[in-house]
């Protein structure tokens, strides 16, 4: 009897089977074993390759690998299609065969194409209706197979014989068009017929010719829309019939009068078919064509309207209950001839009206001119970020007539988190929704205003969370190819990729570090060494560039920096004004990136390169300590992000200096009233820094805080996505007055990675989760938590519950992995193999008690006592709120708790009342002056 189930989940590179149009001649294969008996060890695998024509070949490989294993056969030729099965053995027996998976190669060389880019000769100008290009093919025989290869300058919606081709949205997507133009492969066998066939493609402006960026740019890549299409039809007699874009195609105007990603789409449904006009054949550089590395943008769901209401102005508003990215599908009944329907979109309401100020110049408006009667309205050449819409031209609109169509890169969900705290669960849901909305072919910052760009700093901080929540490998691999392509000759990195901000700063700490951090994270989460090897020159170029800026003293100073962007202390109109000095941040980032390059080179066996960058990293760490750290552990500017970087990135050595820096960070958290005090750079780091230095309880205080600023404050304000600012909406319900305010911005949601790794306790210990690190850290405020992740080896899970003084821990390890389990309170970790494992230990979370003679610090750490102190201080006028009270006492943390009345109440109008309330609480019988 086999001791393991048949392999499943067959993948080619980062594509699930069937993988059609793959861009690799030797695609690596992955699979996982859904279950196996205890003690099972894969010692070999057998791959069966069956081409469409020719003999089946089998390859037996003595290996325990099951992730990204080498292609065993001859390289794929263009268009070649092979069916693959796999089974594995333990040396004595083999499993059953997997279900077959198919891989089909795309087009590899310019010679594989006969098509050329074509563009309407007179139609389709920048201010003109969107054009439709048309070509025909007569097929003399019975169709056996058909493939349509196509791409565009602009975005396309293709039809074959009047039927939509594929389910891609806004194809071909957004790449660095001057370096890489992605094409798609569609199996259209079911759409082609014997006889005459017609291919039509509607072209929109998209990223190629539409508005891009917040400086008014348009047509940054070119001013002519164009199509490249090649239909190849194989009939049963083996003949191949080809329709390729050339001068024989025609163009006509469509009813789409205007389209833009920022401004929306205007459609005239009354329009008839215009006369056909000729096309021009354009010069075509076919060497730019690349097959997709990951999935396309698709419709990933729908959300029904939950309410139709009337605004104070009388406008009709539709609420979908969820901030999302996509468009509205609207059913209109009995419309009058020539009626016009207009939909304006926004993420929030302000004073009961559509809150459009955050959109800046983006119109975010779709409109339709109707012929009359019933109609189902939705655009195809735009998208919006919204929860609410204002609808005009539809009297008596009902909620059931509207639904939101959700779009995004169709990434497979791989990670989940759940706990006993409802607000924390909602926060995690918000992180997921923000990733879904902003992962729209590139990792963008926001989906609603006149921006929507691939900001490098945002994905740099969010990459670990992204790789847990979704199978992001192909998506990020594609984006990193654009980053490397657009990197400047001196090694500097654009702040947005694709780069559409000419003249923008390009030597920016944390933003440019995406060149090193993102490939390293993808490697850690997938085990893909080939990505590291491909990106290593880019990684080195960035670090070399910054090292040159730092000079011989290894301190990077001066120049433009975003710094700890959107530190909550920064004024609304000055997001640069962070508490952490930008030079401190820049030098810390150099040390980190140099260390990453050293580690990457080491993983690739490039020992001399690894040594070179390890020496550089140590030199920068030494310089950091010399320039910015005192022997007592103080960091220049004394800000939370500075300490978090120093602690997380090993800028301080183990010992007293590091310990005291951790204690100082903890005191800063206390002094902020347990509110967040970090921006984009510090937010992903502070929780790990607190945890690693023995302040887990304070990390939980930060996590579960609901006051502003905090992670849960937006949740209490009804947020359904992560906000750009900690206070994008103010407590009074008005929108932050800053010019830059998004309500769908994933960067601050990077804390979810800490939820997965530390609260639940599920993390990779080796690249690709070949070994798991299970280290749950239960804390106050939670009675249960769990995380699940579909690793490359299969599903892994951790869950814990605290009940009746006992911690119950359950761990699931996939076949092919092992796990080192750090059971809370146990003296030593336990190594376990695949299967489910249960542990029970005494509950490590104890109800805290004040010491006999508490200090002020002890009072802040004892949440019930501190809450009583804050209540007394605010009610007597000694403090405005908790942060004010914490700031007042932050210089007296080592003083006896009995001094709190004097510290807080010296100038209070009701000082006596404050004393009378605090003295019994703090064990005093009298106060000074009595």
N, C-alpha and C positions, 0 to 999 in steps of 0.2 A: 504494500500500500504506500502511495506517495505520502510524504510527511508534510507537504505544504500544498496549499491551493494553487490553481493555475495563475500565472501572472496576469495582471490586468493593468489598465491605464497606459497602454502603449502610446509613447510620444516620440516625435521626431524633432530634434532640437527643442524648441519651446512651443511646438505645435502639437495639439492633440490629433490623433488619427480620426478620420482620414485627413491627411495633410496634402492639400492640392496646391500646386504652384510654389513649392518650397524652393528657396534660393540657395540650397546647399547641394553640392555634388556628392558629398559624403555625410549625410545627416547622422548625427549621433542619436542613439536610441535610449529611452528610459522606460522602466516599468516598475511596478511594485507588486509585492505578494500580499494579498488581503489577509491571509492568516497562515500560520504554520504551527506545528507541534513544538513544544518546548525543546530546546536543544538543536533545532534545525539550523544547519549552516549551508548556505548556497556556496558550492565549490566550483560550479561550472554553469554555463548557459549555452543553449543551442538556439540559433536563429535560422529560420526557414525563409528564404527569399524566393518568391515566385513572380517572375516578370509576366507582363501581359502576353508575351509570346516567347517561348523558349522554356528550357528545362528548369525545374525547381532545384535550388542549391541550398545545402545545409552547412552551417558553420558551427562547430563546437569550440568553445573558448573556455579554458580553465581559469575562471575568475569569479570572485565574489561580488564584482561590481554589478549594479543594476541601474545606475544613473549616469546618463551621458556616456554610454559605452561607444567605442568606435564603430563606424560602419564597416561591416566585414567583407563586403563584396567589391565589385568594380565600381568606380565612380558612376553616378547617374548621368545619363545623357539628357539633354533638353527634352522635355515632354515625357520622359520615361516613367512608367508606372509600375510599381512593384508592390505585391502583397507580402506582408511580413507577419510571421508568428514567432513566438518565443516560448521556450520552456526552460526550466532550471533544474539542476540536480544537486544532491548533497554528496555525491561520490558513490552512492549505492543505488539510488533510484532517482527518477525524474518526475516532475509534475506533469499534469496534462498540459496540452498546448493552450496558449492564450487564444482569445478571439483574434481573428486576423485584423490587422490594421494596414491601411493603404497609404503609401507615400508616392507622390507624383511630382516630378521636377517641373520647375517653371522654365522660363527662357533665360539662358545664361549669357549669351553673346549677342552683340549687335547683328551678327549674321542670322540669328534666329528670327529676326523681325523683317517683314517686308512692308509693314505699315510705316507711315510717316505722319508727323504732327500736321493736322489741318486746322485752319481757322476760317471763320466766315469772312468773306472778302469785304463786305460793306455793313453787315449786321453785327450786333453784339458789341457795340462800343461801350465805353465806360458808363455812359448815362442812358444806354439803350436797353430794350427788353432782352432778357436772357435768350440766347439762341438755341435752336435744336438742330443737330447735325444728323444726316440721314444717309445710309448706304444700303444696298441690296445685294443679295446673293441667291442664285438659283442652284439648288441642290438636286442633281439628277440621280436619285436613287434613295435607298432606305438608309436612314441615319443610324450609325453605330455609336458614335461618340462626337461630342462637340465641346470646344473650349473657346471662351472669349477672354482674351488678354486686353486690358485697357487701362489707360491712365489719362490724365488731363493737366493742362495748365488752367487752374480753377478747380471746381468740384463738379462732379457729374452724377446724373441719374440716368441709367441706361435701361432701355427696353428692347426686347427682341420679340417681334411679331405681336406687339402691343402688351406684352407681359413684362413686369419688372424683373430685371436681372439681379439676382442676389439680394441680400438684405443689408448691404453696407450703406452707411450714412456719411455724407460729406466726403466721399472718396474722391481722390486717392489719399486724403489726409494731408497733414502738414509735415514736411521735412525741409531741410535746407535745400531748396529747389536748385540752387546753382551747383550743388554737389551731389545730391541724391534725389531722384524722383521715383517714388514707389509706384509699382504697377500691381494690379490685381488679376487673379486668374479665377474664372467662374466656369463651373461645369454647367453647360446650357444644353445638354443632350435632350432634356425634356422639353425645351422650348423651340428647337429647330425642327423643321418639317421638310418632307420631300417637296420640291417645287420652289416657289419664291419665298424668300425670307427678307425681313427688313429689320435693320438695327437703327435705333434712334437714341441720341444722347442729349439730354438737356444739360447745358453748361451754366454754372453760376460762378460768381466772383471768388467766393471762398477766401482763403488766405493769400492766394496767388495775386489777386487783383483788387480785393476789397480793402477796406480800412484796416490798418494794423498799427497798434501803439497809440499812445496818448498825445502824440505830437502832430497828429493830423495826416499821417502818411497814408497813401493809397497807391495801389499798383506798384508795390515795392519790387516785385519780381518781373513785371512786364505788363504791357497794356493790352495784350491780345489773348483772349481765351482760345484754347486749342484742345483737340482730342487726338489721342493715339489709340487705335483699336484694331485688333486682329482676331477675326473669327475663323477658327479652323474646324472644319466639319469632315469627319471620316465616315464614309459610307461602308456598307457591309462588303463591298468588293475590294476594300482596302484603299480606294482613292481618297485623296485629301483635297477638299475644296476650301479656298481661302478668300475671305473678304477682308481687305486691309484698307485703312484710311488712306486715301489718295485724292487726286484731283477730280475723280468721278463722283465724289460725295457732294451733297447739297446742304444748304442751310436755310432755315426759316426762323422767323421770330416767334417766340412763345408768348403765352399770356402772363408770364412773370415780368411785370413792368420794371421792377427794381428788386435787387437782393443784396444784402450785406450782412455779415455775421454780427456786427454791432447794431445796425439800424433796423434789421428785420427784412421782411419780404412783402411786396405789394403785388397782388395777383388779380388779373382780370379774367374771370371765368366766362365772360361773354365773348371773348375773342374767338374768331374763326381761324382757319388755317391760312396763313399767308403764303404767297407764292414762293417757290424755291429759288434760291440764289446760289451762285457758285462759291467755292471755297478756295483758299490759297494753301498750297503745300509749303510748310515752313522748314527751315533748316532744323534738323533734328539730331541732337547728340545722344545717340542711343547708349553710349557708355555710362550715362547717368542713371539708367534704369536699374532699380533694385527690387527684389521680391520682399514682401513684408517679413519682419522678424517676429511680429506678434499679431494678435487679433485686431480686426478693424473696429471702427466705431459702428455701433448698431443701436437699434432700439432695445433697451434692456428691461423695460417695464412700463407700466402705466399707473397713474395715480388718479383716482376719481376726485372730482370736486366735492368738497364737504359742505360748502355753504355759498349761497349767493346772497349778498347783502347790498344795501343802499348806503352810499357814503353821505356824509353831511352835505356835500355839494350836489347830491342827487345822482351821482354816477353809479353805475352798476359794477360791483366788485365781486370777483370770484375768488374764493379761498380754497386752495388745494391741500392745506394742512401740512405741507411739507415743502421746504425750500429745495429746489431741484434744478436740473439742467435739461433742456429740451425745448419743447414747444407745446402748444395747445391744439388738441383735436376737438373741433366744435361742430355740433350738429345744429343746422338751421332749418327751420320748418316754415313753409309757406311764405318765403321771402318775396317781397315785391320786386318786379323787374327793375334793374339798375340800382338795387339797394346796395349800400356799402356797410361792411362790418369791419370794425377796427378793434384790435386787441393791443393794449399797452401792458407791459410786464414790469414787475418790481418784486424785490425780495421781502419788503416790509411795508407796513402802513405807518403813517405818522399823522397824528390828529385825525385818524379815521380815513385818511385819503392815501392814495398810492404814493409811496415814498420813493420818488424818482431821483432825488438829488445825488445819491451815491452812484447813479449811472453816468454822471458827468455828461459827456456829449453823445453817448449811445442812445439812440432813439428807442431801441428795443420794442418796435411796433410792427405788427403784422396787420395787413388790411386786405380786403377782398371786395371786388365788384362782382355782383351776382346777376345771373340771368333771370332769376326768379324761381320760386318753388323751393324744393328741399335741396340741401347740399351738406356735404361733410367736408369741412374746411381744415386744412393743415398745410404748413409750408414744408419745403424739402431742402432749401438752400440757406438756412440760417439756424440759429439756436439762441436761447435766452437762459439766464439764470433768474428764477422767480419762484415765489410761492403764491403771489397774488396777480390778478389781471383785472384791468378795467375794460369792460366790453361795451361798445356802443353799436347800435344798429340791430340789436336782437331784442325786440320787446318781449317781455315775459320769459326771460331766460331762466331755465331750471338747472339745478345742479347736475342732474343726470345727463344734460346735454353737453357737458364739458368734461374732458379728461386731459391730464397732462401726460405727454409722451416723454419718457425719460430716455436720454441717449448718453452714450459714453463709450470709451474703448471697452470692448466686451471681455473684460478680465474675469477669469474664473475665481470665485471667492474661495479662499483657502484658510482663512483664520476667523475665529470667533472668540468673544469674551463675554462673560456674564457674571454678575455678582449679586449680592443681597441688597444692594443700594440702588433704588430706582433711578435716582438722578445720575449716578455714575453709569448705569446702563444706557441712559439716554445720551450722555456725553459720548459714549463709545459709538452708539448709533449715529450720532452727528458726525463723528470722525469718518465713519464709513460713507455716509452720504456726501461729505465734502470730497473724499477721494473719488467716489463714483462720478461726481460732477466735473471735477477738475482734471481727471485723467481722460481727456478728450483728445486723443491722438498724440498730444504731448502733455507733460505735467505742467499745467498752467497754474497761475496764482489765483485767478478768480474767473467766473463765467458770465459776468453780467455787465461790467462797465466797459469803457473804451480802452481795454488793456488785454486781458486774457492771454498772457504771454508765458513762455516757458522759463520762468525765473529760476535761476540756478540755485539761489540760496534757499528757496522754499523746499525743493525736492532734496537738497542736501540734508536738511534736518528731518525730513519726513520719510526718507527711503527705508529705514528699518520698519516703520509702521506699515508702509505700503507693501513691503515684501512679505509681511506676516498676513495681512488682510487679503491680499490678492496674489495670484500668479502673475507677478509684474515683470518677470525676467525678460521676455521678448519685448515688452513695451519699453522698458528702460534701456535694453540693449540697443534698440533703434535710436532712442534719444541720445544715448552716449555716442553713437556713430556721428550724429549731427554735431555734438559738442566737439568731438575731435576734428571734424571737418572744418568747423568754423573757428577753431582755436587759432590765435594769431601767430605769426612766425616767431615772435619773441616768447611764446609760451603762455601769454596772458589769455584769459578766458572771458568771453562775453558774459554780461550779467543776465542776458536772456538767450535761450537757444530754442528754436532758430533765432538768429541775431537780426532783429528788425529795428534796432535802435542805433543807427550809425552815429558815431561820435560819443557814445556813452562811455563812462568809465569801464575799464576792463581789468584792472588789477585790484580786485576787491576781495578782502578776506571773507571767508565763510561762503561767499557766492562762488568765487573761482574754485574753492575747495570741493565743489561738486565733482570736479575732474578726478579727484582722488577718492573721495568718500563714497560716491554712488557705485562705482564699479567694485569697490571693496565690499560694500554691503551686499550687493548682488552675489558676489562670490561667496561670502559667508553664508548666505541663505540658500544658495543653489549648488555650490561646489563647482561652478563653471570656471575652470582655469583658462579656457580659451578666451573668455571675455577679458580676464585679467591680462593675458598676453597681448590681445589686440589693443587694450587701452593703456598698457604700461608706457608707451612713448608719450602719450598725452599726459599721463600722471606725472611722469618725470619732467616734462616740459613746464608744467605749471609750477612745480616745486623749484626747479632751477630758476625760473623767472623770479619767483618771490625771494629766493635766497639771494639773488643778485640785487634785489631792492633792499634787502636787509643789510647787505654788505658784510664786511669782515667781523663786525661786532655782533652779527646775527640778531639784531633788533630791527623789526620792520616798523618804521615810523613815517608819518607824513602821508600825503596823498589823499585821494578821495576814499572814504570808507562809509558804508552803511552802518557799521558798528552793530551794537545789540539792538537792532531795528525794532521799533515799536515797544521799547521799554515802557511799562505803564506809567512811569513818571514823566515821560516826554509829553509836552503840550500837544494838543490836537494838530496844530499847524507846524510842528517841528518834530517829526518822528525820528530824526537823527539824534535828538538830545537824550541819549542814554546815560545812565550812571556809570557804566563801565567805559574806561578810556579806550578809544578805538585802537591806539597803539598796543595796549595790553592785549586786546582781542586779536589783533593782526599777528603779533608775534606768537601767541598761543596757537593760532591756526596753522602757522608755518611749522611749528614743532609737531603738531598732530599729523599734518599731511606728509611731512618727511618720514615720520614713523610708519605711516600707512604704505608709502612707496617701498620702504625697507621690507615690510612684511609681505607685500605683494611680490616683490622680487624673490624673496625667500621661498614663497609658495611655488614659484615657477622654477626654482633651482638656479636662479641667477645670483650666485653667492657674492660675487664681487660688487654687483649693483646693490645688493642688500646691505653689504658692509658700508658702502659709501653713504647711503642714505641714513643708516642707523647712526653713523658718526655725525652726520648733519643734524639729525633729530636731537642727539645728546648735546651738541653744541648749542642749539637753540634753547633747549631746556635749561642748560647752565646759564645762558644769557638772560633768560626769563627770570630765573631765581636771583641773579645778580642785580638786575635792573628793577624788578617789579615786586619782589617778595622779601619780607624781613625774616630774620631768623626766628621770630616769634610767630610766623605764619600769617602776617598781614599782607594783603595784596593791594597794590596801588589802586586808588579810587574806592577801595573798601565797598565793593558792590557784589551782589550775589552772583552775577554771571562770571565775574573774574574768579571768584573762588570755585565755582562749579567747573569752569574750564581747567583750572589748576589741578583740581582733584580728579576729575574724570579722565583727563588726558595725561596723567602721571607727570605733570610738570614739577611736582614737589616729591621728594623721596619719602619713602616710608619712615616714620619716626615722629618725633615731637613736632617738627615744623608742619608736617601734614596734619597731624592730629589737631593742632591748634587752629589750623586753617579751617578744618571741618567744624570745630567748635564755634569759630567766628561766623561761619556761614549759618549755623544754627541760630546764633544770636541775631543775625540779620533777619532771619525768618520770624523770629519772635518779635523783633522790633517793628516789623511791618504788619503786625497783627495777623500773622498767618495768611496774608494776602500774597499773591504772586508779585515778584519784583524783577522779572526777567523778560527780555524780548525774544526775538526769533532765535538767537544763538543760544542763550542760556536756558530757554524753556525745556529742550530735550535733555538737558544735562543735570539740572538741579536735583531732581528726584534721586538719580543714581548717586550724586555726590553726597546727599544727606544719608542715603542708605548705607553707602560704603564707609561712612565715618561714624556709624553708630547712632544715627538720629532718625531711625525709621518712623518713630512716633510722630516726629515733626513733619516728615514727608506725608504721612496720612492726614495730618492736620491741614496741610496745604491742599492735598487732593480733595478733601471733603468740604473745604471752605465754600460757602455760598455767597459771601459778600463780594463786592467789586473792589479790585479785580481778582478773579479766580476762574478756574476751569468750569465750575458749576454755576457761576453767576449767569452766564448766558442761558443755561438750561432753565434757571428759575424765571428768566424773562421770556420763555417760550421758544428759544432757539431750536431749530431742527438741523442745523449745520454748524460747523465751527466758524467763528467770526475772525476777521482779520485783526481787529483790535480787541483788547480785553473788554473795552466798553464801546463797541460799535453802536450799541444802543445804550443810552444813559438810563439811570434808574427811573427817571420820570417819563420814559417812553419816547423821548425824542432821539433823533439820530445824532451821533457824534458830529460836532461841527467841522471836523477836519475834512479836507478836500478828498481824502483817500479813505473810504470806508466801505468795506465789503462784508457781507454777511455769509459768505461761503468761501472760506480760505483755510486750507488744511494745516498750515504750518504749526499753529499753536496746538493742534491735535496730536503733535508728535509724542505727547505724554502717553498715548495709547501703547507705545512700545514698552514703557515701564509697567503698565498694567499687565501686559502679556508676560513679560520676563520676570517681574518681581512680585506683583500682587498674586497672579495665578502661578507663576513660577515655571514657564515653559520657554526655553531658549536653546539655540544650537550651541553645542560645546565644540563641535568640529564643523568645518564647512559642509553645507548641504544637509545638516542634521544627521550625519553619519553617527554622531554621538550627541545625545541630548543632555542638557544641563537642567535638571529639575530642582528648583530652589524656591519654593513658595515662601513668601514672607507675610503671613497674616498680620493684620494690624487692627487697631481700635476702629470701630465704626462699621466693620464688615463681619458678617457671620459665615459667609460662603463666597467662593469665587471659583471660576473655571475658565480654562482656555483650551481651544482645539485648533490644531493646525494640520493641514494636509501637506506633510513634508514630501520631498522627492521620494522618500521610502514608503510613504503611506501615511495614514492618519495617526497623529500623536495627540495625547490629551492629558490634562492635569485638572483635577478638581479637589477642593477641600471644603469641609464644613466644620464649624465649631459648635458643638452641642454638649451641654451638661458637663462642661469641664474637660472634654476630649476633642482633639483634632483628628478628623477622619480624612485621610489623604488617599486618593486613587490616581494611579499613573498608568497610561496606556502607551506602549512603545511599539513602533511598527517593526515588521520583519526586516532584518538587515541593519537595524540600528541597535545601539545600546544606550542606556541612560545612567547617569550618575545622579542619584536622588539624595538631596540634602533634606532629610526629614527635620522639621523644626524641633529643636531641643535634643536631637540625637547627637551622640558624641562624634560619630564618624559617618560619612556618606556611604550609601549602598549602591553598588553597581548591579543593574538588572538588565535582562535581555528582553526580547520581544514578548508581548503579552500584556495582560492587565495585572497590576500589583496594588495591593492595599496596605495601608499603614495606619496605626492608631497610636497616638502619643498624648500626653497631657497637653491641654490647651496652653500654648505659649503666650497668649495675650492675657495679661493680668490687668485687673482694674487698678489703676494707679492710686497711690495714697500719698498724701503730703508727708514729708518727713517731720519729725518732732519740732525742729526749728527751721522752718522753710526760708529760703531766700526768695527774692522777687522772681528769679528765674524759675524756681520750683512752682510758684503760683501760676505763672504763664503756662507751664507745662501741665498743670492739673486743670483740665478743661472746665470742670464744673465750678471750681473756685474762681478761675479767671473770668468765667461768664458772669458770676455774681459780682466780681469787682467791676467789670465793664458796665454792668447794669447800674450799679451804684454811682459810678463816675458819670455816666451820661445823664442819669436822672437828676443828679445834683449840679450839673453844669460844669463838672471838672474836666470833662472830655466830650468831644463831639460824637465820637463813635469808637469802635474797637481799634482801628489803626491809630487814631489820635492818642488813645490811652496807651497803646503799646509803645508808640514813639516817645511819649512822656516818661515812661518808666525804663526805656531801653538803656539809659546810662547808669541805671542803678540795679542791674540784674544780680550782682553779687551781694547787694545789701539785704539785711533781714527783711522778711516780708512785712514785719510790723511797721516798717517805714513807709509802706505804700500810701497810707492816708496823707502823710506830709508831702510825698512826691507828687501825688495826684491832686491834693486838695488845698495846697498852700494859697492859691489865688482864687479858689472857687467861691462863688457867692454863698454857697450853702456848705461851707467847709465843715461846720459842726455836724451837719446831717451826714456828710460823707464819713466822718469819724465814727459816728454812732452806728452806721451800717457796717463799716469795715472792721472796727475793733473786735467785735465778737467773732467775726469770721476768721480773723488772723490771730486770735488768741490774746488780744490786748485788753487790759482793764481800764486804761486811761490813755489820753493822748496829750501830746506836748501842750503846755500852757495851762493845763488844769491845776 
